[in-house]
């Protein structure tokens, strides 16, 4: 990230002049203002359009980005676990081992069960499952956005240690809240919200302000006979 400024939808600044370089194998915690952290994660994942600056990312097949509620497709649990790849990419033994490694051994007998897993699993189980995906995919770059915030501190640290043990050369950036220890990370960056009212995107700000202005009442139609 170079000279990155992130704006709110009204064009005012949330973050200003953010520069961050993450090296291969480095683990970085980015915490601080919750709203700014959430916006930064969305910028990295390409779903926050307001701002300016440069964000250089690795190739898609080398990176995984996981938020607090990863998407779980309806259908067999094996497909929810393997998403977005096909479940056939992994045999049953590999899938069961991945579930067991994150404390979800009680789900290993349900791989063929077709359910709405988003509503079946608890928030902490969903977040554990996202780490099972990381174990399966073995990405070189991992970006997490509040991906441990429903876990207790001991479990949150255990998930990060699992990543470090299984993928020692992978880089990891956790953006947002982490309830566990900071010792896992090589560096910590704390975000501070930009002062209220500072305008980053002037054209957008002007349009939003104009939209708030009261519109003149239309003249009534008078019929003249």
N, CA, C and O of each residue as an XYZ file, in Angstrom:
900
protein
N       0.856     -1.178      0.000
C       0.000      0.000      0.000
C       0.895      1.232      0.000
O       1.811      1.353      0.813
N       0.611      2.152     -0.934
C       1.430      3.353     -1.036
C       0.526      4.576     -1.130
O      -0.338      4.666     -2.002
N       0.743      5.514     -0.214
C      -0.017      6.774     -0.216
C      -1.515      6.512     -0.317
O      -2.220      7.153     -1.097
N      -1.985      5.569      0.477
C      -3.383      5.160      0.403
C      -4.247      6.043      1.294
O      -3.983      6.193      2.487
N      -5.274      6.619      0.700
C      -6.288      7.366      1.439
C      -7.621      6.666      1.222
O      -8.001      6.372      0.088
N      -8.322      6.405      2.307
C      -9.621      5.732      2.227
C     -10.688      6.721      2.666
O     -10.586      7.345      3.722
N     -11.715      6.849      1.832
C     -12.791      7.793      2.118
C     -14.054      7.055      2.519
O     -14.276      5.910      2.126
N     -14.876      7.729      3.307
C     -16.226      7.251      3.593
C     -17.087      7.486      2.354
O     -16.659      8.198      1.445
N     -18.278      6.912      2.293
C     -19.127      7.103      1.110
C     -19.483      8.550      0.807
O     -19.900      8.854     -0.310
N     -19.326      9.459      1.786
C     -19.627     10.873      1.516
C     -18.406     11.655      1.048
O     -18.488     12.868      0.850
N     -17.269     10.975      0.868
C     -16.069     11.626      0.365
C     -15.123     12.120      1.432
O     -14.013     12.541      1.103
N     -15.512     12.091      2.715
C     -14.619     12.528      3.779
C     -13.663     11.408      4.160
O     -13.953     10.230      3.956
N     -12.514     11.794      4.719
C     -11.428     10.842      4.952
C     -11.704      9.933      6.145
O     -12.213     10.372      7.176
N     -11.358      8.660      5.984
C     -11.309      7.724      7.105
C      -9.854      7.445      7.480
O      -9.495      7.444      8.658
N      -9.023      7.210      6.468
C      -7.589      7.017      6.653
C      -6.851      7.869      5.635
O      -7.309      8.027      4.504
N      -5.717      8.414      6.029
C      -4.953      9.267      5.122
C      -3.502      8.805      5.064
O      -2.898      8.478      6.086
N      -2.955      8.784      3.856
C      -1.520      8.574      3.626
C      -0.985      7.319      4.317
O       0.008      7.377      5.043
N      -1.653      6.184      4.085
C      -1.219      4.921      4.668
C      -0.237      4.236      3.732
O      -0.536      4.027      2.556
N       0.931      3.887      4.247
C       1.938      3.158      3.483
C       2.350      1.926      4.285
O       2.729      2.041      5.451
N       2.278      0.757      3.668
C       2.605     -0.490      4.354
C       3.117     -1.503      3.345
O       2.490     -1.740      2.313
N       4.264     -2.097      3.652
C       4.816     -3.177      2.836
C       4.947     -4.418      3.704
O       5.537     -4.368      4.784
N       4.403     -5.522      3.238
C       4.488     -6.796      3.962
C       5.387     -7.735      3.163
O       5.158     -7.971      1.977
N       6.398     -8.259      3.818
C       7.364     -9.122      3.150
C       6.938    -10.578      3.237
O       6.156    -10.938      4.117
N       7.436    -11.423      2.342
C       7.124    -12.854      2.398
C       7.483    -13.438      3.763
O       8.568    -13.198      4.292
N       6.561    -14.200      4.312
C       6.789    -14.844      5.601
C       6.526    -13.962      6.801
O       6.679    -14.415      7.936
N       6.136    -12.717      6.586
C       5.914    -11.793      7.693
C       4.472    -11.883      8.175
O       3.557    -12.133      7.389
N       4.278    -11.676      9.484
C       2.946    -11.676     10.078
C       2.704    -10.312     10.721
O       3.451     -9.887     11.603
N       1.656     -9.636     10.269
C       1.399     -8.255     10.662
C      -0.023     -8.124     11.196
O      -0.970     -8.618     10.583
N      -0.168     -7.462     12.334
C      -1.478     -7.140     12.896
C      -1.768     -5.668     12.635
O      -0.962     -4.800     12.969
N      -2.927     -5.392     12.033
C      -3.374     -4.016     11.791
C      -4.673     -3.829     12.565
O      -5.724     -4.321     12.155
N      -4.594     -3.107     13.699
C      -5.781     -2.901     14.516
C      -6.045     -1.409     14.676
O      -5.537     -0.602     13.898
N      -6.826     -1.044     15.665
C      -7.150      0.371     15.858
C      -8.612      0.649     15.586
O      -9.476     -0.156     15.937
N      -8.901      1.790     14.957
C     -10.278      2.205     14.705
C     -11.039      1.104     13.948
O     -10.635      0.738     12.844
N     -12.136      0.568     14.520
C     -12.829     -0.564     13.895
C     -13.379     -0.251     12.510
O     -13.281     -1.081     11.607
N     -13.954      0.929     12.331
C     -14.552      1.268     11.038
C     -13.472      1.429      9.974
O     -13.643      0.990      8.836
N     -12.370      2.056     10.343
C     -11.272      2.225      9.398
C     -10.654      0.882      9.041
O     -10.300      0.648      7.885
N     -10.521     -0.005     10.029
C      -9.967     -1.334      9.762
C     -10.869     -2.123      8.819
O     -10.389     -2.797      7.908
N     -12.168     -2.034      9.043
C     -13.110     -2.733      8.165
C     -13.017     -2.216      6.735
O     -13.046     -2.995      5.782
N     -12.904     -0.886      6.590
C     -12.785     -0.302      5.250
C     -11.472     -0.725      4.589
O     -11.448     -0.992      3.387
N     -10.388     -0.790      5.352
C      -9.103     -1.199      4.789
C      -9.167     -2.635      4.284
O      -8.660     -2.929      3.202
N      -9.782     -3.530      5.048
C      -9.922     -4.921      4.586
C     -10.722     -4.962      3.293
O     -10.386     -5.729      2.391
N     -11.759     -4.166      3.182
C     -12.578     -4.164      1.974
C     -11.818     -3.577      0.790
O     -12.034     -3.993     -0.349
N     -10.936     -2.619      1.043
C     -10.098     -2.099     -0.036
C      -9.193     -3.208     -0.567
O      -9.069     -3.386     -1.779
N      -8.566     -3.949      0.337
C      -7.659     -5.022     -0.073
C      -8.400     -6.092     -0.860
O      -7.841     -6.672     -1.791
N      -9.651     -6.363     -0.498
C     -10.419     -7.390     -1.196
C     -11.159     -6.839     -2.406
O     -11.860     -7.585     -3.088
N     -11.016     -5.546     -2.684
C     -11.577     -4.976     -3.906
C     -13.043     -4.620     -3.855
O     -13.672     -4.485     -4.905
N     -13.617     -4.460     -2.661
C     -15.049     -4.166     -2.573
C     -15.325     -2.828     -1.888
O     -16.456     -2.571     -1.475
N     -14.311     -1.976     -1.762
C     -14.516     -0.618     -1.219
C     -13.983      0.365     -2.261
O     -12.769      0.465     -2.437
N     -14.851      1.086     -2.950
C     -14.413      1.874     -4.106
C     -13.980      3.296     -3.798
O     -13.512      3.989     -4.703
N     -14.115      3.768     -2.551
C     -13.890      5.188     -2.276
C     -12.496      5.415     -1.692
O     -12.173      4.924     -0.611
N     -11.701      6.148     -2.410
C     -10.364      6.476     -1.937
C      -9.419      6.687     -3.099
O      -9.832      6.747     -4.257
N      -8.132      6.799     -2.769
C      -7.113      6.930     -3.797
C      -5.798      6.400     -3.243
O      -5.615      6.289     -2.031
N      -4.890      6.076     -4.153
C      -3.602      5.531     -3.754
C      -3.325      4.244     -4.505
O      -3.987      3.946     -5.500
N      -2.357      3.485     -4.038
C      -1.914      2.276     -4.732
C      -1.937      1.086     -3.781
O      -1.453      1.166     -2.652
N      -2.507     -0.021     -4.255
C      -2.490     -1.279     -3.512
C      -1.983     -2.357     -4.462
O      -2.650     -2.675     -5.446
N      -0.830     -2.913     -4.184
C      -0.237     -3.975     -5.004
C      -0.456     -5.302     -4.293
O      -0.047     -5.477     -3.145
N      -1.106     -6.238     -4.985
C      -1.449     -7.532     -4.401
C      -0.776     -8.660     -5.165
O      -0.429     -8.501     -6.335
N      -0.590     -9.811     -4.501
C      -0.066    -10.978     -5.213
C      -1.123    -11.555     -6.145
O      -2.268    -11.103     -6.147
N      -0.745    -12.535     -6.921
C      -1.681    -13.191     -7.837
C      -2.828    -13.830     -7.060
O      -2.656    -14.257     -5.918
N      -3.999    -13.890     -7.691
C      -5.193    -14.412     -7.019
C      -5.000    -15.822     -6.492
O      -5.481    -16.148     -5.407
N      -4.297    -16.670     -7.251
C      -4.157    -18.060     -6.827
C      -3.139    -18.241     -5.704
O      -2.977    -19.345     -5.183
N      -2.448    -17.150     -5.327
C      -1.471    -17.227     -4.246
C      -1.996    -16.602     -2.960
O      -1.314    -16.640     -1.936
N      -3.207    -16.024     -2.994
C      -3.709    -15.245     -1.861
C      -5.117    -15.695     -1.494
O      -5.920    -16.044     -2.359
N      -5.396    -15.680     -0.206
C      -6.749    -15.914      0.282
C      -7.104    -14.779      1.243
O      -6.293    -14.395      2.086
N      -8.313    -14.250      1.113
C      -8.813    -13.196      2.001
C     -10.089    -13.696      2.656
O     -11.017    -14.124      1.971
N     -10.135    -13.643      3.982
C     -11.261    -14.188      4.731
C     -11.747    -13.158      5.736
O     -10.971    -12.660      6.552
N     -13.034    -12.839      5.674
C     -13.652    -11.927      6.621
C     -14.247    -12.674      7.799
O     -14.028    -13.877      7.947
N     -15.007    -11.964      8.650
C     -15.566    -12.602      9.847
C     -16.635    -13.635      9.532
O     -16.841    -14.568     10.309
N     -17.322    -13.482      8.393
C     -18.359    -14.428      7.992
C     -18.088    -14.916      6.574
O     -18.696    -14.411      5.631
N     -17.194    -15.882      6.398
C     -16.910    -16.400      5.055
C     -18.139    -17.059      4.454
O     -18.973    -17.615      5.169
N     -18.242    -16.993      3.146
C     -19.396    -17.567      2.450
C     -19.373    -19.088      2.536
O     -18.351    -19.720      2.270
N     -20.513    -19.671      2.911
C     -20.664    -21.123      2.950
C     -21.804    -21.502      2.011
O     -22.964    -21.236      2.326
N     -21.511    -22.108      0.882
C     -22.584    -22.486     -0.043
C     -23.469    -23.567      0.562
O     -22.998    -24.418      1.316
N     -24.742    -23.528      0.229
C     -25.630    -24.598      0.655
C     -25.265    -25.880     -0.081
O     -24.850    -25.855     -1.239
N     -25.428    -26.991      0.611
C     -25.085    -28.276      0.016
C     -24.258    -29.100      0.976
O     -24.243    -28.817      2.174
N     -23.565    -30.118      0.478
C     -22.750    -30.971      1.347
C     -21.672    -30.171      2.077
O     -21.129    -29.206      1.539
N     -21.376    -30.579      3.291
C     -20.352    -29.900      4.084
C     -19.005    -29.922      3.368
O     -18.231    -28.973      3.492
N     -18.710    -30.982      2.626
C     -17.439    -31.070      1.928
C     -17.279    -29.913      0.938
O     -16.171    -29.410      0.745
N     -18.378    -29.491      0.313
C     -18.296    -28.386     -0.632
C     -18.143    -27.051      0.100
O     -17.413    -26.173     -0.361
N     -18.824    -26.893      1.233
C     -18.661    -25.676      2.033
C     -17.218    -25.533      2.522
O     -16.689    -24.425      2.611
N     -16.600    -26.657      2.834
C     -15.223    -26.645      3.313
C     -14.248    -26.347      2.180
O     -13.294    -25.594      2.374
N     -14.468    -26.919      1.013
C     -13.521    -26.784     -0.102
C     -13.731    -25.514     -0.916
O     -12.864    -25.154     -1.712
N     -14.864    -24.823     -0.741
C     -15.174    -23.636     -1.543
C     -14.011    -22.629     -1.499
O     -13.422    -22.429     -0.436
N     -13.666    -21.983     -2.646
C     -14.363    -21.974     -3.938
C     -13.932    -23.084     -4.899
O     -14.424    -23.144     -6.026
N     -13.032    -23.953     -4.478
C     -12.649    -25.072     -5.336
C     -13.670    -26.188     -5.215
O     -14.494    -26.189     -4.300
N     -13.617    -27.128     -6.127
C     -14.511    -28.275     -6.083
C     -14.077    -29.224     -4.976
O     -12.886    -29.398     -4.718
N     -15.059    -29.833     -4.330
C     -14.754    -30.753     -3.236
C     -13.918    -31.933     -3.711
O     -13.183    -32.534     -2.926
N     -14.030    -32.268     -5.004
C     -13.290    -33.409     -5.545
C     -11.781    -33.185     -5.545
O     -11.015    -34.124     -5.760
N     -11.353    -31.954     -5.308
C      -9.914    -31.660     -5.273
C      -9.230    -32.307     -4.069
O      -8.005    -32.433     -4.049
N     -10.006    -32.718     -3.070
C      -9.433    -33.293     -1.858
C     -10.166    -34.590     -1.527
O     -11.387    -34.667     -1.664
N      -9.429    -35.601     -1.095
C     -10.105    -36.825     -0.674
C     -10.622    -36.677      0.750
O     -10.286    -35.721      1.448
N     -11.435    -37.625      1.170
C     -12.095    -37.529      2.472
C     -11.107    -37.449      3.628
O     -11.338    -36.719      4.592
N     -10.024    -38.182      3.539
C      -9.051    -38.191      4.632
C      -8.452    -36.804      4.838
O      -8.244    -36.375      5.974
N      -8.175    -36.103      3.738
C      -7.604    -34.755      3.828
C      -8.619    -33.789      4.425
O      -8.269    -32.961      5.266
N      -9.879    -33.890      3.994
C     -10.923    -33.010      4.521
C     -11.142    -33.251      6.016
O     -11.277    -32.300      6.787
N     -11.176    -34.504      6.417
C     -11.375    -34.815      7.839
C     -10.198    -34.322      8.677
O     -10.387    -33.816      9.784
N      -8.997    -34.468      8.153
C      -7.812    -34.011      8.885
C      -7.837    -32.495      9.055
O      -7.459    -31.981     10.108
N      -8.284    -31.775      8.018
C      -8.362    -30.318      8.103
C      -9.368    -29.897      9.166
O      -9.097    -28.984      9.946
N     -10.526    -30.551      9.207
C     -11.528    -30.236     10.232
C     -10.996    -30.542     11.633
O     -11.182    -29.751     12.559
N     -10.349    -31.666     11.781
C      -9.825    -32.040     13.099
C      -8.753    -31.070     13.568
O      -8.649    -30.794     14.763
N      -7.961    -30.552     12.653
C      -6.858    -29.665     13.035
C      -7.341    -28.352     13.628
O      -6.603    -27.684     14.352
N      -8.603    -27.975     13.318
C      -9.134    -26.706     13.848
C     -10.187    -26.948     14.921
O     -10.954    -26.044     15.253
N     -10.229    -28.157     15.465
C     -11.156    -28.442     16.548
C     -12.568    -28.732     16.108
O     -13.500    -28.570     16.895
N     -12.758    -29.162     14.861
C     -14.092    -29.475     14.347
C     -14.212    -30.962     14.018
O     -14.875    -31.335     13.051
N     -13.573    -31.805     14.822
C     -13.623    -33.246     14.573
C     -15.054    -33.777     14.638
O     -15.371    -34.781     14.000
N     -15.919    -33.110     15.406
C     -17.306    -33.571     15.531
C     -18.091    -33.408     14.231
O     -19.205    -33.917     14.114
N     -17.513    -32.697     13.246
C     -18.197    -32.516     11.962
C     -17.704    -33.482     10.891
O     -18.247    -33.503      9.787
N     -16.687    -34.280     11.198
C     -16.088    -35.118     10.155
C     -17.048    -36.176      9.619
O     -16.887    -36.635      8.488
N     -18.035    -36.566     10.407
C     -19.002    -37.573      9.942
C     -20.119    -36.956      9.115
O     -21.000    -37.673      8.639
N     -20.099    -35.629      8.935
C     -21.192    -34.938      8.242
C     -20.781    -34.420      6.871
O     -21.470    -33.568      6.311
N     -19.688    -34.907      6.322
C     -19.199    -34.373      5.050
C     -20.224    -34.505      3.932
O     -20.274    -33.660      3.038
N     -21.039    -35.551      3.971
C     -22.025    -35.760      2.908
C     -23.355    -35.068      3.192
O     -24.238    -35.039      2.335
N     -23.500    -34.507      4.400
C     -24.764    -33.876      4.776
C     -24.948    -32.572      4.006
O     -24.056    -31.724      3.993
N     -26.107    -32.412      3.363
C     -26.435    -31.191      2.625
C     -27.351    -30.330      3.486
O     -28.505    -30.685      3.728
N     -26.829    -29.200      3.944
C     -27.605    -28.308      4.812
C     -27.247    -26.859      4.495
O     -26.346    -26.573      3.707
N     -27.979    -25.962      5.133
C     -27.637    -24.538      5.067
C     -26.657    -24.264      6.197
O     -27.054    -23.873      7.294
N     -25.376    -24.471      5.922
C     -24.360    -24.463      6.981
C     -24.179    -23.094      7.623
O     -23.719    -23.004      8.761
N     -24.529    -22.040      6.920
C     -24.426    -20.702      7.514
C     -25.298    -20.597      8.753
O     -24.936    -19.917      9.712
N     -26.441    -21.265      8.739
C     -27.361    -21.200      9.866
C     -27.198    -22.376     10.822
O     -27.709    -22.336     11.941
N     -26.500    -23.411     10.397
C     -26.294    -24.574     11.254
C     -25.107    -24.365     12.198
O     -25.190    -24.667     13.388
N     -24.024    -23.857     11.666
C     -22.796    -23.692     12.450
C     -22.849    -22.421     13.286
O     -23.454    -21.428     12.883
N     -22.215    -22.458     14.442
C     -22.110    -21.276     15.286
C     -21.075    -20.321     14.702
O     -20.268    -20.737     13.870
N     -21.074    -19.041     15.116
C     -20.068    -18.100     14.600
C     -18.638    -18.591     14.814
O     -17.801    -18.455     13.921
N     -18.350    -19.155     15.972
C     -16.981    -19.637     16.220
C     -16.650    -20.843     15.343
O     -15.507    -20.989     14.908
N     -17.626    -21.706     15.077
C     -17.388    -22.847     14.187
C     -17.126    -22.385     12.755
O     -16.289    -22.954     12.053
N     -17.851    -21.347     12.329
C     -17.621    -20.810     10.984
C     -16.197    -20.276     10.867
O     -15.528    -20.500      9.858
N     -15.734    -19.572     11.897
C     -14.378    -19.028     11.834
C     -13.331    -20.132     11.903
O     -12.295    -20.034     11.245
N     -13.571    -21.157     12.668
C     -12.658    -22.302     12.676
C     -12.606    -22.952     11.283
O     -11.537    -23.317     10.793
N     -13.773    -23.084     10.664
C     -13.836    -23.690      9.343
C     -13.033    -22.884      8.326
O     -12.437    -23.459      7.416
N     -13.012    -21.561      8.470
C     -12.234    -20.741      7.546
C     -10.742    -21.042      7.671
O     -10.011    -20.956      6.684
N     -10.283    -21.393      8.873
C      -8.874    -21.772      9.028
C      -8.619    -23.170      8.462
O      -7.516    -23.459      7.999
N      -9.629    -24.034      8.498
C      -9.490    -25.327      7.830
C      -9.317    -25.131      6.331
O      -8.563    -25.865      5.692
N     -10.008    -24.150      5.766
C      -9.823    -23.829      4.345
C      -8.389    -23.394      4.066
O      -7.806    -23.777      3.052
N      -7.826    -22.599      4.960
C      -6.446    -22.149      4.773
C      -5.496    -23.344      4.751
O      -4.579    -23.404      3.932
N      -5.724    -24.289      5.657
C      -4.899    -25.494      5.706
C      -5.003    -26.266      4.389
O      -4.011    -26.808      3.902
N      -6.213    -26.312      3.816
C      -6.411    -27.033      2.559
C      -5.781    -26.304      1.374
O      -5.127    -26.928      0.538
N      -5.976    -24.982      1.297
C      -5.552    -24.222      0.124
C      -4.046    -23.964      0.103
O      -3.444    -23.874     -0.967
N      -3.439    -23.845      1.283
C      -2.004    -23.581      1.397
C      -1.589    -22.344      0.588
O      -0.691    -22.428     -0.250
N      -2.234    -21.206      0.833
C      -1.866    -19.987      0.094
C      -0.535    -19.424      0.589
O      -0.094    -19.726      1.698
N       0.084    -18.618     -0.234
C       1.336    -17.957      0.155
C       1.073    -16.653      0.878
O       1.927    -16.169      1.621
N      -0.110    -16.075      0.667
C      -0.480    -14.805      1.289
C      -1.874    -14.943      1.883
O      -2.798    -15.408      1.216
N      -2.023    -14.533      3.148
C      -3.289    -14.668      3.870
C      -3.676    -13.306      4.440
O      -2.897    -12.684      5.163
N      -4.879    -12.848      4.112
C      -5.407    -11.598      4.655
C      -6.682    -11.920      5.417
O      -7.634    -12.453      4.846
N      -6.703    -11.600      6.699
C      -7.844    -11.880      7.553
C      -8.455    -10.571      8.029
O      -7.739     -9.670      8.468
N      -9.768    -10.465      7.944
C     -10.471     -9.286      8.439
C     -11.405     -9.668      9.565
O     -12.476    -10.223      9.318
N     -11.015     -9.380     10.813
C     -11.813     -9.773     11.989
C     -12.153    -11.267     11.955
O     -13.240    -11.669     12.370
N     -11.246    -12.060     11.474
C     -11.521    -13.480     11.263
C     -11.335    -14.327     12.513
O     -11.517    -15.543     12.461
N     -10.974    -13.709     13.641
C     -10.850    -14.446     14.906
C     -11.674    -13.793     16.011
O     -11.536    -14.162     17.177
N     -12.535    -12.823     15.664
C     -13.165    -12.007     16.703
C     -14.236    -12.726     17.509
O     -14.629    -12.226     18.564
N     -14.735    -13.898     17.052
C     -15.720    -14.648     17.842
C     -15.066    -15.746     18.673
O     -15.745    -16.441     19.429
N     -13.763    -15.906     18.540
C     -13.057    -16.970     19.247
C     -12.551    -16.461     20.593
O     -12.298    -15.268     20.760
N     -12.408    -17.370     21.546
C     -11.782    -16.991     22.799
C     -10.280    -16.819     22.557
O      -9.759    -17.343     21.572
N      -9.572    -16.095     23.436
C      -8.157    -15.800     23.181
C      -7.300    -17.040     22.932
O      -6.440    -17.028     22.051
N      -7.524    -18.111     23.701
C      -6.719    -19.322     23.536
C      -6.933    -19.944     22.160
O      -5.976    -20.347     21.499
N      -8.194    -20.020     21.731
C      -8.494    -20.606     20.428
C      -7.988    -19.726     19.300
O      -7.460    -20.230     18.308
N      -8.145    -18.404     19.442
C      -7.667    -17.487     18.410
C      -6.164    -17.659     18.197
O      -5.697    -17.696     17.058
N      -5.415    -17.764     19.279
C      -3.972    -17.967     19.157
C      -3.657    -19.337     18.558
O      -2.710    -19.481     17.785
N      -4.455    -20.339     18.920
C      -4.216    -21.686     18.382
C      -4.406    -21.716     16.868
O      -3.667    -22.405     16.165
N      -5.393    -20.972     16.361
C      -5.617    -20.932     14.916
C      -4.420    -20.292     14.199
O      -4.000    -20.769     13.145
N      -3.882    -19.229     14.766
C      -2.738    -18.569     14.132
C      -1.482    -19.422     14.226
O      -0.677    -19.442     13.295
N      -1.304    -20.127     15.341
C      -0.155    -21.035     15.456
C      -0.255    -22.164     14.446
O       0.753    -22.603     13.893
N      -1.476    -22.632     14.207
C      -1.678    -23.689     13.212
C      -1.212    -23.229     11.838
O      -0.547    -23.975     11.119
N      -1.564    -21.997     11.477
C      -1.131    -21.449     10.189
C       0.392    -21.360     10.132
O       1.000    -21.719      9.125
N       1.004    -20.882     11.212
C       2.455    -20.737     11.233
C       3.155    -22.087     11.120
O       4.204    -22.191     10.483
N       2.578    -23.127     11.738
C       3.188    -24.447     11.699
C       3.011    -25.121     10.342
O       3.944    -25.728      9.817
N       1.806    -25.010      9.775
C       1.524    -25.680      8.502
C       2.066    -24.906      7.303
O       2.444    -25.498      6.292
N       2.102    -23.565      7.424
C       2.522    -22.713      6.303
C       3.584    -21.728      6.798
O       3.322    -20.526      6.859
N       4.768    -22.212      7.151
C       5.788    -21.347      7.763
C       6.284    -20.242      6.839
O       6.797    -19.233      7.323
N       6.148    -20.398      5.537
C       6.648    -19.380      4.612
C       5.545    -18.421      4.153
O       5.813    -17.498      3.384
N       4.320    -18.628      4.615
C       3.210    -17.767      4.198
C       3.234    -16.438      4.955
O       3.631    -16.374      6.118
N       2.803    -15.391      4.273
C       2.635    -14.087      4.909
C       1.200    -13.971      5.400
O       0.276    -14.457      4.749
N       1.012    -13.330      6.541
C      -0.322    -13.187      7.108
C      -0.520    -11.762      7.598
O       0.309    -11.220      8.329
N      -1.628    -11.165      7.185
C      -2.020     -9.838      7.659
C      -3.404     -9.968      8.272
O      -4.360    -10.328      7.585
N      -3.512     -9.679      9.555
C      -4.808     -9.692     10.227
C      -5.229     -8.243     10.455
O      -4.560     -7.496     11.168
N      -6.340     -7.861      9.843
C      -6.839     -6.487      9.930
C      -8.080     -6.480     10.817
O      -9.080     -7.123     10.497
N      -8.015     -5.756     11.923
C      -9.161     -5.664     12.817
C      -8.857     -6.232     14.191
O      -7.723     -6.188     14.667
N      -9.892     -6.763     14.811
C      -9.793     -7.226     16.193
C      -9.218     -8.636     16.270
O      -9.623     -9.528     15.525
N      -8.267     -8.823     17.184
C      -7.751    -10.162     17.492
C      -7.758    -10.315     19.007
O      -7.032     -9.599     19.697
N      -8.565    -11.238     19.543
C      -8.689    -11.343     20.999
C      -7.503    -11.983     21.690
O      -7.410    -11.941     22.917
N      -6.596    -12.575     20.933
C      -5.481    -13.292     21.534
C      -4.243    -12.441     21.730
O      -4.314    -11.216     21.830
N      -3.103    -13.119     21.781
C      -1.821    -12.479     22.057
C      -1.275    -11.761     20.824
O      -1.553    -12.142     19.687
N      -0.490    -10.713     21.079
C       0.202     -9.996     19.999
C       1.559    -10.619     19.696
O       2.208    -10.216     18.731
N       2.001    -11.572     20.479
C       3.343    -12.126     20.321
C       3.507    -12.912     19.029
O       4.628    -13.103     18.558
N       2.406    -13.368     18.455
C       2.470    -14.131     17.210
C       2.962    -13.273     16.045
O       3.547    -13.791     15.094
N       2.725    -11.958     16.121
C       2.984    -11.061     14.997
C       4.385    -10.459     15.083
O       4.909    -10.188     16.164
N       4.968    -10.263     13.905
C       6.261     -9.593     13.840
C       6.119     -8.082     14.013
O       7.001     -7.417     14.556
N       4.987     -7.557     13.538
C       4.755     -6.106     13.609
C       3.295     -5.828     13.914
O       2.424     -6.654     13.642
N       3.033     -4.650     14.484
C       1.668     -4.213     14.753
C       1.519     -2.769     14.284
O       2.335     -1.908     14.612
N       0.464     -2.520     13.511
C       0.153     -1.174     13.026
C      -1.212     -0.796     13.574
O      -2.185     -1.518     13.358
N      -1.300      0.333     14.287
C      -2.556      0.785     14.871
C      -3.116      1.934     14.044
O      -2.464      2.965     13.877
N      -4.325      1.750     13.528
C      -4.957      2.748     12.679
C      -5.626      3.822     13.527
O      -6.304      3.519     14.509
N      -5.430      5.066     13.144
C      -6.125      6.177     13.765
C      -7.020      6.839     12.733
O      -6.592      7.113     11.612
N      -8.246      7.091     13.111
C      -9.214      7.679     12.190
C      -8.793      9.107     11.841
O      -8.383      9.868     12.717
N      -8.894      9.468     10.561
C      -8.575     10.824     10.131
C      -9.560     11.807     10.774
O     -10.685     11.422     11.092
N      -9.159     13.068     10.972
C     -10.062     14.051     11.590
C     -11.358     14.175     10.794
O     -11.355     14.162      9.563
N     -12.457     14.295     11.519
C     -13.750     14.432     10.864
C     -13.784     15.673      9.989
O     -13.275     16.734     10.352
N     -14.399     15.505      8.826
C     -14.610     16.664      7.955
C     -13.557     16.857      6.893
O     -13.756     17.648      5.971
N     -12.416     16.144      6.993
C     -11.387     16.280      5.973
C     -11.885     15.595      4.697
O     -12.253     14.421      4.715
N     -11.892     16.337      3.600
C     -12.438     15.822      2.352
C     -11.319     15.216      1.514
O     -10.304     15.863      1.258
N     -11.513     13.971      1.089
C     -10.542     13.295      0.235
C     -11.003     13.321     -1.214
O     -10.227     13.644     -2.113
N     -12.256     12.985     -1.436
C     -12.814     12.955     -2.772
C     -13.796     14.117     -2.907
O     -14.965     14.001     -2.537
N     -13.312     15.231     -3.438
C     -14.114     16.455     -3.451
C     -15.348     16.330     -4.336
O     -16.422     16.808     -3.972
N     -15.203     15.693     -5.494
C     -16.348     15.581     -6.400
C     -17.461     14.747     -5.768
O     -18.635     15.111     -5.839
N     -17.084     13.627     -5.150
C     -18.071     12.780     -4.487
C     -18.718     13.521     -3.327
O     -19.931     13.448     -3.134
N     -17.900     14.238     -2.552
C     -18.426     14.983     -1.413
C     -19.422     16.039     -1.874
O     -20.466     16.230     -1.250
N     -19.101     16.720     -2.961
C     -19.996     17.760     -3.468
C     -21.327     17.165     -3.906
O     -22.383     17.746     -3.655
N     -21.280     16.010     -4.560
C     -22.528     15.366     -4.996
C     -23.374     14.942     -3.805
O     -24.594     15.107     -3.821
N     -22.736     14.398     -2.772
C     -23.491     13.957     -1.606
C     -24.084     15.149     -0.850
O     -25.207     15.076     -0.352
N     -23.339     16.226     -0.770
C     -23.862     17.415     -0.094
C     -25.026     18.002     -0.878
O     -26.018     18.439     -0.293
N     -24.907     18.012     -2.204
C     -25.993     18.546     -3.027
C     -27.251     17.707     -2.882
O     -28.366     18.228     -2.924
N     -27.066     16.397     -2.710
C     -28.223     15.516     -2.568
C     -28.969     15.760     -1.262
O     -30.157     15.458     -1.151
N     -28.258     16.313     -0.269
C     -28.894     16.594      1.019
C     -29.668     17.915      1.024
O     -30.503     18.148      1.898
N     -29.388     18.766      0.058
C     -30.050     20.075      0.014
C     -31.533     19.903     -0.284
O     -31.904     19.077     -1.118
N     -32.399     20.687      0.400
C     -33.841     20.585      0.097
C     -34.127     21.027     -1.325
O     -33.602     22.036     -1.796
N     -34.943     20.279     -1.981
C     -35.299     20.621     -3.349
C     -36.469     21.594     -3.357
O     -37.359     21.503     -2.511
N     -36.476     22.530     -4.313
C     -37.597     23.475     -4.381
C     -38.885     22.744     -4.715
O     -38.912     21.810     -5.515
N     -39.940     23.198     -4.082
C     -41.240     22.593     -4.348
C     -41.688     22.940     -5.772
O     -41.556     24.086     -6.201
N     -42.207     21.972     -6.492
C     -42.649     22.292     -7.861
C     -43.859     23.222     -7.855
O     -44.695     23.171     -6.953
N     -43.934     24.059     -8.862
C     -45.062     24.968     -8.958
C     -46.325     24.171     -9.267
O     -46.297     23.184    -10.002
N     -47.413     24.619     -8.696
C     -48.686     23.966     -8.960
C     -49.167     24.346    -10.350
O     -48.851     25.421    -10.859
N     -49.920     23.469    -10.946
C     -50.444     23.691    -12.284
C     -51.753     24.476    -12.178
O     -52.659     24.093    -11.438
N     -51.840     25.565    -12.920
C     -53.035     26.399    -12.895
C     -53.724     26.287    -14.261
O     -53.128     26.577    -15.298
N     -54.934     25.880    -14.237
C     -55.699     25.807    -15.476
C     -56.350     27.164    -15.750
O     -57.121     27.667    -14.932
N     -56.041     27.741    -16.888
C     -56.615     29.023    -17.290
C     -57.657     28.771    -18.352
O     -57.353     28.185    -19.391
N     -58.890     29.206    -18.109
C     -59.979     29.029    -19.073
C     -60.203     30.332    -19.833
O     -61.077     30.401    -20.697
